[in-house]
């Protein structure tokens, strides 16, 4: 079967003054549909840079990125934004919820941005997602009115708003205590059981040992 995600010889370099640094050194990675992949590595190893290449958040220096048959590396900025909104759910360590919007409005936002908003059905879908994340009692609260773990669950609900087949999570438990981190990880396990493909960056070796496959990145290079 054709892999859902393919990264072929992906190189990413950065300029810092006159110095050129190579963040990714010819990354080759394939991810199958329905896989729960953990990418582990030390700070500065290239974890976030790698997933930024995968999601098109940042442009690669050379190589190719294919997701569900789409040549991500060939899309322009407008095409990338629309493709990403409809196909990739991204969960960040810092939540990035809009502080002046309620949790419900935060989940509705991606549907609106991707021109998939329909008042009645979209609102019900957002409410269903928040209920799935055990946030039914908090839908009209601002992010500042709920705990960190609840904010992260709301961020996961937002990532699922357009029913993407792929969830990319960048250290989603990094700012949470161990008990809350376990709760959030269980949410990802549940999504994996539902058939979602998950790529999760983490430094937590314990969590990484409970997924389908683990790859390690060291100084911009992958090892299985």
C-alpha positions as a LaTeX table, in Angstrom:
\begin{tabular}{lrrr}
\hline
Residue & $x$ (\AA) & $y$ (\AA) & $z$ (\AA) \\
\hline
Unk1 & 0.00 & 0.00 & 0.00 \\
Unk2 & 1.08 & 3.57 & $-0.70$ \\
Unk3 & 2.15 & 5.33 & 2.53 \\
Unk4 & $-0.17$ & 8.11 & 3.68 \\
Unk5 & 2.83 & 10.36 & 4.33 \\
Unk6 & 6.17 & 10.35 & 2.51 \\
Unk7 & 9.14 & 12.59 & 3.20 \\
Unk8 & 11.91 & 12.14 & 0.66 \\
Unk9 & 15.44 & 13.49 & 1.26 \\
Unk10 & 14.08 & 16.51 & 3.12 \\
Unk11 & 16.72 & 19.10 & 3.91 \\
Unk12 & 16.16 & 22.30 & 5.87 \\
Unk13 & 18.86 & 24.92 & 6.36 \\
Unk14 & 18.79 & 28.19 & 8.28 \\
Unk15 & 20.97 & 31.27 & 7.92 \\
Unk16 & 22.19 & 32.94 & 11.08 \\
Unk17 & 24.28 & 35.88 & 9.98 \\
Unk18 & 27.04 & 34.45 & 7.80 \\
Unk19 & 26.61 & 30.98 & 9.26 \\
Unk20 & 24.56 & 28.25 & 7.59 \\
Unk21 & 23.13 & 25.56 & 9.83 \\
Unk22 & 21.42 & 22.38 & 8.68 \\
Unk23 & 18.38 & 21.55 & 10.83 \\
Unk24 & 17.31 & 18.51 & 8.79 \\
Unk25 & 19.85 & 16.38 & 6.93 \\
Unk26 & 18.07 & 14.40 & 4.23 \\
Unk27 & 15.08 & 13.04 & 6.15 \\
Unk28 & 13.35 & 9.98 & 4.70 \\
Unk29 & 10.17 & 8.95 & 6.49 \\
Unk30 & 7.03 & 7.02 & 5.60 \\
Unk31 & 3.89 & 6.86 & 7.73 \\
Unk32 & 1.10 & 4.39 & 7.04 \\
Unk33 & $-2.60$ & 5.18 & 7.29 \\
Unk34 & $-3.85$ & 4.64 & 10.84 \\
Unk35 & $-0.37$ & 4.60 & 12.38 \\
Unk36 & 0.41 & 6.30 & 15.69 \\
Unk37 & 3.99 & 7.51 & 15.26 \\
Unk38 & 6.04 & 9.15 & 17.98 \\
Unk39 & 9.06 & 11.29 & 17.09 \\
Unk40 & 11.43 & 11.66 & 20.02 \\
Unk41 & 14.62 & 13.60 & 20.48 \\
Unk42 & 16.37 & 16.18 & 22.60 \\
Unk43 & 15.66 & 19.88 & 22.46 \\
Unk44 & 17.14 & 21.33 & 19.26 \\
Unk45 & 17.34 & 17.94 & 17.52 \\
Unk46 & 14.94 & 19.03 & 14.76 \\
Unk47 & 11.60 & 17.59 & 15.96 \\
Unk48 & 9.50 & 20.71 & 15.45 \\
Unk49 & 11.27 & 21.58 & 12.20 \\
Unk50 & 10.43 & 18.12 & 10.87 \\
Unk51 & 6.71 & 18.42 & 11.54 \\
Unk52 & 6.71 & 21.98 & 10.18 \\
Unk53 & 7.92 & 20.46 & 6.89 \\
Unk54 & 5.21 & 17.82 & 7.07 \\
Unk55 & 2.41 & 20.32 & 7.65 \\
Unk56 & 3.73 & 22.97 & 5.29 \\
Unk57 & 4.02 & 25.50 & 8.12 \\
Unk58 & 7.58 & 26.12 & 6.92 \\
Unk59 & 9.16 & 25.55 & 3.52 \\
Unk60 & 11.84 & 22.94 & 2.95 \\
Unk61 & 15.20 & 23.73 & 1.39 \\
Unk62 & 15.19 & 20.63 & $-0.79$ \\
Unk63 & 13.44 & 17.29 & $-1.03$ \\
Unk64 & 9.78 & 16.29 & $-1.28$ \\
Unk65 & 6.82 & 15.95 & 1.07 \\
Unk66 & 3.79 & 13.95 & $-0.06$ \\
Unk67 & 0.62 & 13.62 & 2.00 \\
Unk68 & $-2.33$ & 11.61 & 0.69 \\
Unk69 & $-0.96$ & 12.01 & $-2.82$ \\
Unk70 & $-0.58$ & 15.79 & $-2.54$ \\
Unk71 & 2.84 & 17.29 & $-3.27$ \\
Unk72 & 2.92 & 19.60 & $-0.25$ \\
Unk73 & 6.28 & 21.07 & $-1.27$ \\
Unk74 & 4.76 & 22.38 & $-4.51$ \\
Unk75 & 1.82 & 24.28 & $-2.98$ \\
Unk76 & 1.85 & 28.07 & $-2.66$ \\
Unk77 & 0.94 & 29.82 & 0.59 \\
Unk78 & $-2.78$ & 30.16 & $-0.17$ \\
Unk79 & $-3.04$ & 26.56 & $-1.34$ \\
Unk80 & $-1.13$ & 25.38 & 1.73 \\
Unk81 & $-3.43$ & 27.20 & 4.14 \\
Unk82 & $-6.55$ & 25.67 & 2.61 \\
Unk83 & $-5.01$ & 22.20 & 2.25 \\
Unk84 & $-3.73$ & 22.23 & 5.84 \\
Unk85 & $-7.06$ & 23.41 & 7.24 \\
Unk86 & $-8.97$ & 20.65 & 5.51 \\
Unk87 & $-6.55$ & 17.74 & 5.87 \\
Unk88 & $-4.31$ & 18.22 & 8.91 \\
Unk89 & $-5.29$ & 18.79 & 12.52 \\
Unk90 & $-2.45$ & 20.43 & 14.44 \\
Unk91 & $-2.16$ & 20.40 & 18.24 \\
Unk92 & 0.50 & 22.58 & 19.84 \\
Unk93 & 2.15 & 22.50 & 23.24 \\
Unk94 & 1.00 & 26.07 & 23.92 \\
Unk95 & $-2.64$ & 25.47 & 22.91 \\
Unk96 & $-2.91$ & 28.71 & 20.82 \\
Unk97 & $-6.61$ & 29.13 & 21.53 \\
Unk98 & $-8.00$ & 32.56 & 20.66 \\
Unk99 & $-8.26$ & 34.22 & 24.10 \\
Unk100 & $-11.31$ & 36.38 & 23.30 \\
Unk101 & $-13.36$ & 33.49 & 21.85 \\
Unk102 & $-15.24$ & 30.86 & 23.81 \\
Unk103 & $-14.21$ & 27.23 & 23.54 \\
Unk104 & $-17.15$ & 26.68 & 21.19 \\
Unk105 & $-16.13$ & 29.61 & 18.99 \\
Unk106 & $-12.54$ & 28.35 & 18.91 \\
Unk107 & $-13.71$ & 24.99 & 17.56 \\
Unk108 & $-15.97$ & 26.67 & 14.99 \\
Unk109 & $-13.15$ & 28.89 & 13.70 \\
Unk110 & $-11.39$ & 26.31 & 11.45 \\
Unk111 & $-14.68$ & 25.46 & 9.74 \\
Unk112 & $-15.24$ & 29.13 & 8.99 \\
Unk113 & $-11.69$ & 29.67 & 7.74 \\
Unk114 & $-11.97$ & 26.68 & 5.38 \\
Unk115 & $-15.39$ & 27.83 & 4.13 \\
Unk116 & $-17.09$ & 24.78 & 5.62 \\
Unk117 & $-19.18$ & 26.62 & 8.20 \\
Unk118 & $-22.94$ & 26.07 & 8.24 \\
Unk119 & $-24.58$ & 27.57 & 11.30 \\
Unk120 & $-26.71$ & 24.69 & 12.54 \\
Unk121 & $-24.72$ & 21.63 & 11.53 \\
Unk122 & $-21.33$ & 23.18 & 12.30 \\
Unk123 & $-22.41$ & 24.29 & 15.76 \\
Unk124 & $-23.74$ & 20.83 & 16.55 \\
Unk125 & $-20.52$ & 19.24 & 15.26 \\
Unk126 & $-18.45$ & 21.56 & 17.48 \\
Unk127 & $-20.64$ & 20.76 & 20.48 \\
Unk128 & $-20.26$ & 17.04 & 19.80 \\
Unk129 & $-16.47$ & 17.37 & 19.66 \\
Unk130 & $-16.38$ & 19.31 & 22.92 \\
Unk131 & $-18.61$ & 16.68 & 24.51 \\
Unk132 & $-16.21$ & 13.99 & 23.28 \\
Unk133 & $-13.46$ & 15.92 & 25.06 \\
Unk134 & $-15.59$ & 16.10 & 28.24 \\
Unk135 & $-16.02$ & 19.87 & 27.96 \\
Unk136 & $-19.81$ & 20.13 & 27.62 \\
Unk137 & $-20.08$ & 22.25 & 30.77 \\
Unk138 & $-17.47$ & 24.73 & 29.56 \\
Unk139 & $-18.39$ & 25.43 & 25.92 \\
Unk140 & $-19.22$ & 29.09 & 26.52 \\
Unk141 & $-16.20$ & 29.81 & 28.72 \\
Unk142 & $-13.12$ & 31.66 & 27.55 \\
Unk143 & $-9.83$ & 29.69 & 27.55 \\
Unk144 & $-8.71$ & 31.62 & 30.62 \\
Unk145 & $-11.69$ & 30.23 & 32.50 \\
Unk146 & $-10.62$ & 26.58 & 32.28 \\
Unk147 & $-7.56$ & 24.56 & 33.29 \\
Unk148 & $-4.52$ & 23.81 & 31.15 \\
Unk149 & $-5.68$ & 20.26 & 30.53 \\
Unk150 & $-9.11$ & 21.50 & 29.49 \\
Unk151 & $-7.51$ & 24.04 & 27.15 \\
Unk152 & $-5.52$ & 21.24 & 25.54 \\
Unk153 & $-8.66$ & 19.14 & 25.09 \\
Unk154 & $-10.34$ & 22.15 & 23.48 \\
Unk155 & $-7.33$ & 22.49 & 21.17 \\
Unk156 & $-7.72$ & 18.83 & 20.18 \\
Unk157 & $-11.42$ & 19.42 & 19.48 \\
Unk158 & $-10.44$ & 22.38 & 17.29 \\
Unk159 & $-7.90$ & 20.22 & 15.44 \\
Unk160 & $-10.71$ & 17.74 & 14.69 \\
Unk161 & $-13.17$ & 20.39 & 13.49 \\
Unk162 & $-12.80$ & 19.62 & 9.78 \\
Unk163 & $-12.50$ & 15.86 & 10.35 \\
Unk164 & $-8.88$ & 15.54 & 9.17 \\
Unk165 & $-7.45$ & 12.07 & 8.65 \\
Unk166 & $-4.09$ & 13.17 & 10.10 \\
Unk167 & $-3.38$ & 14.68 & 13.53 \\
Unk168 & 0.03 & 16.25 & 14.12 \\
Unk169 & 0.86 & 17.05 & 17.73 \\
Unk170 & 3.93 & 19.00 & 18.86 \\
Unk171 & 4.71 & 18.14 & 22.50 \\
Unk172 & 0.97 & 18.12 & 23.38 \\
Unk173 & 1.63 & 17.13 & 27.00 \\
Unk174 & 4.74 & 19.25 & 27.51 \\
Unk175 & 3.07 & 21.92 & 29.67 \\
Unk176 & 0.88 & 19.57 & 31.68 \\
Unk177 & 1.36 & 17.70 & 34.95 \\
Unk178 & 1.78 & 13.95 & 34.73 \\
Unk179 & $-1.84$ & 13.10 & 35.59 \\
Unk180 & $-3.28$ & 15.53 & 33.06 \\
Unk181 & $-0.69$ & 14.44 & 30.48 \\
Unk182 & $-1.90$ & 10.86 & 30.83 \\
Unk183 & $-5.50$ & 11.99 & 30.29 \\
Unk184 & $-4.52$ & 13.84 & 27.11 \\
Unk185 & $-2.49$ & 10.87 & 25.88 \\
Unk186 & $-5.52$ & 8.65 & 26.36 \\
Unk187 & $-7.45$ & 11.02 & 24.07 \\
Unk188 & $-4.83$ & 10.47 & 21.36 \\
Unk189 & $-4.97$ & 6.71 & 21.88 \\
Unk190 & $-8.74$ & 6.89 & 21.45 \\
Unk191 & $-8.37$ & 8.89 & 18.23 \\
Unk192 & $-5.88$ & 6.32 & 16.96 \\
Unk193 & $-8.41$ & 3.56 & 17.69 \\
Unk194 & $-10.91$ & 5.52 & 15.60 \\
Unk195 & $-8.56$ & 5.30 & 12.61 \\
Unk196 & $-6.86$ & 8.68 & 12.76 \\
Unk197 & $-3.21$ & 8.81 & 11.69 \\
Unk198 & $-1.23$ & 10.53 & 14.44 \\
Unk199 & 2.28 & 11.97 & 14.33 \\
Unk200 & 3.30 & 13.11 & 17.80 \\
Unk201 & 6.49 & 14.84 & 18.81 \\
Unk202 & 7.41 & 14.13 & 22.41 \\
Unk203 & 10.37 & 14.03 & 24.76 \\
Unk204 & 8.49 & 11.64 & 27.07 \\
Unk205 & 10.04 & 8.19 & 26.62 \\
Unk206 & 7.24 & 6.61 & 28.65 \\
Unk207 & 4.53 & 7.90 & 26.31 \\
Unk208 & 6.58 & 7.08 & 23.23 \\
Unk209 & 6.74 & 3.44 & 24.27 \\
Unk210 & 2.96 & 3.07 & 24.00 \\
Unk211 & 2.45 & 3.97 & 20.33 \\
Unk212 & 2.62 & 2.03 & 17.07 \\
Unk213 & 6.15 & 3.08 & 16.17 \\
Unk214 & 8.91 & 5.34 & 17.44 \\
Unk215 & 11.59 & 7.17 & 15.46 \\
Unk216 & 14.35 & 9.21 & 17.02 \\
Unk217 & 15.81 & 12.38 & 15.60 \\
Unk218 & 19.36 & 13.37 & 16.53 \\
Unk219 & 21.08 & 16.42 & 15.06 \\
Unk220 & 18.66 & 16.51 & 12.14 \\
Unk221 & 18.91 & 12.81 & 11.27 \\
Unk222 & 16.41 & 10.02 & 11.87 \\
Unk223 & 17.02 & 6.58 & 13.34 \\
Unk224 & 14.45 & 3.86 & 13.89 \\
\hline
\end{tabular}
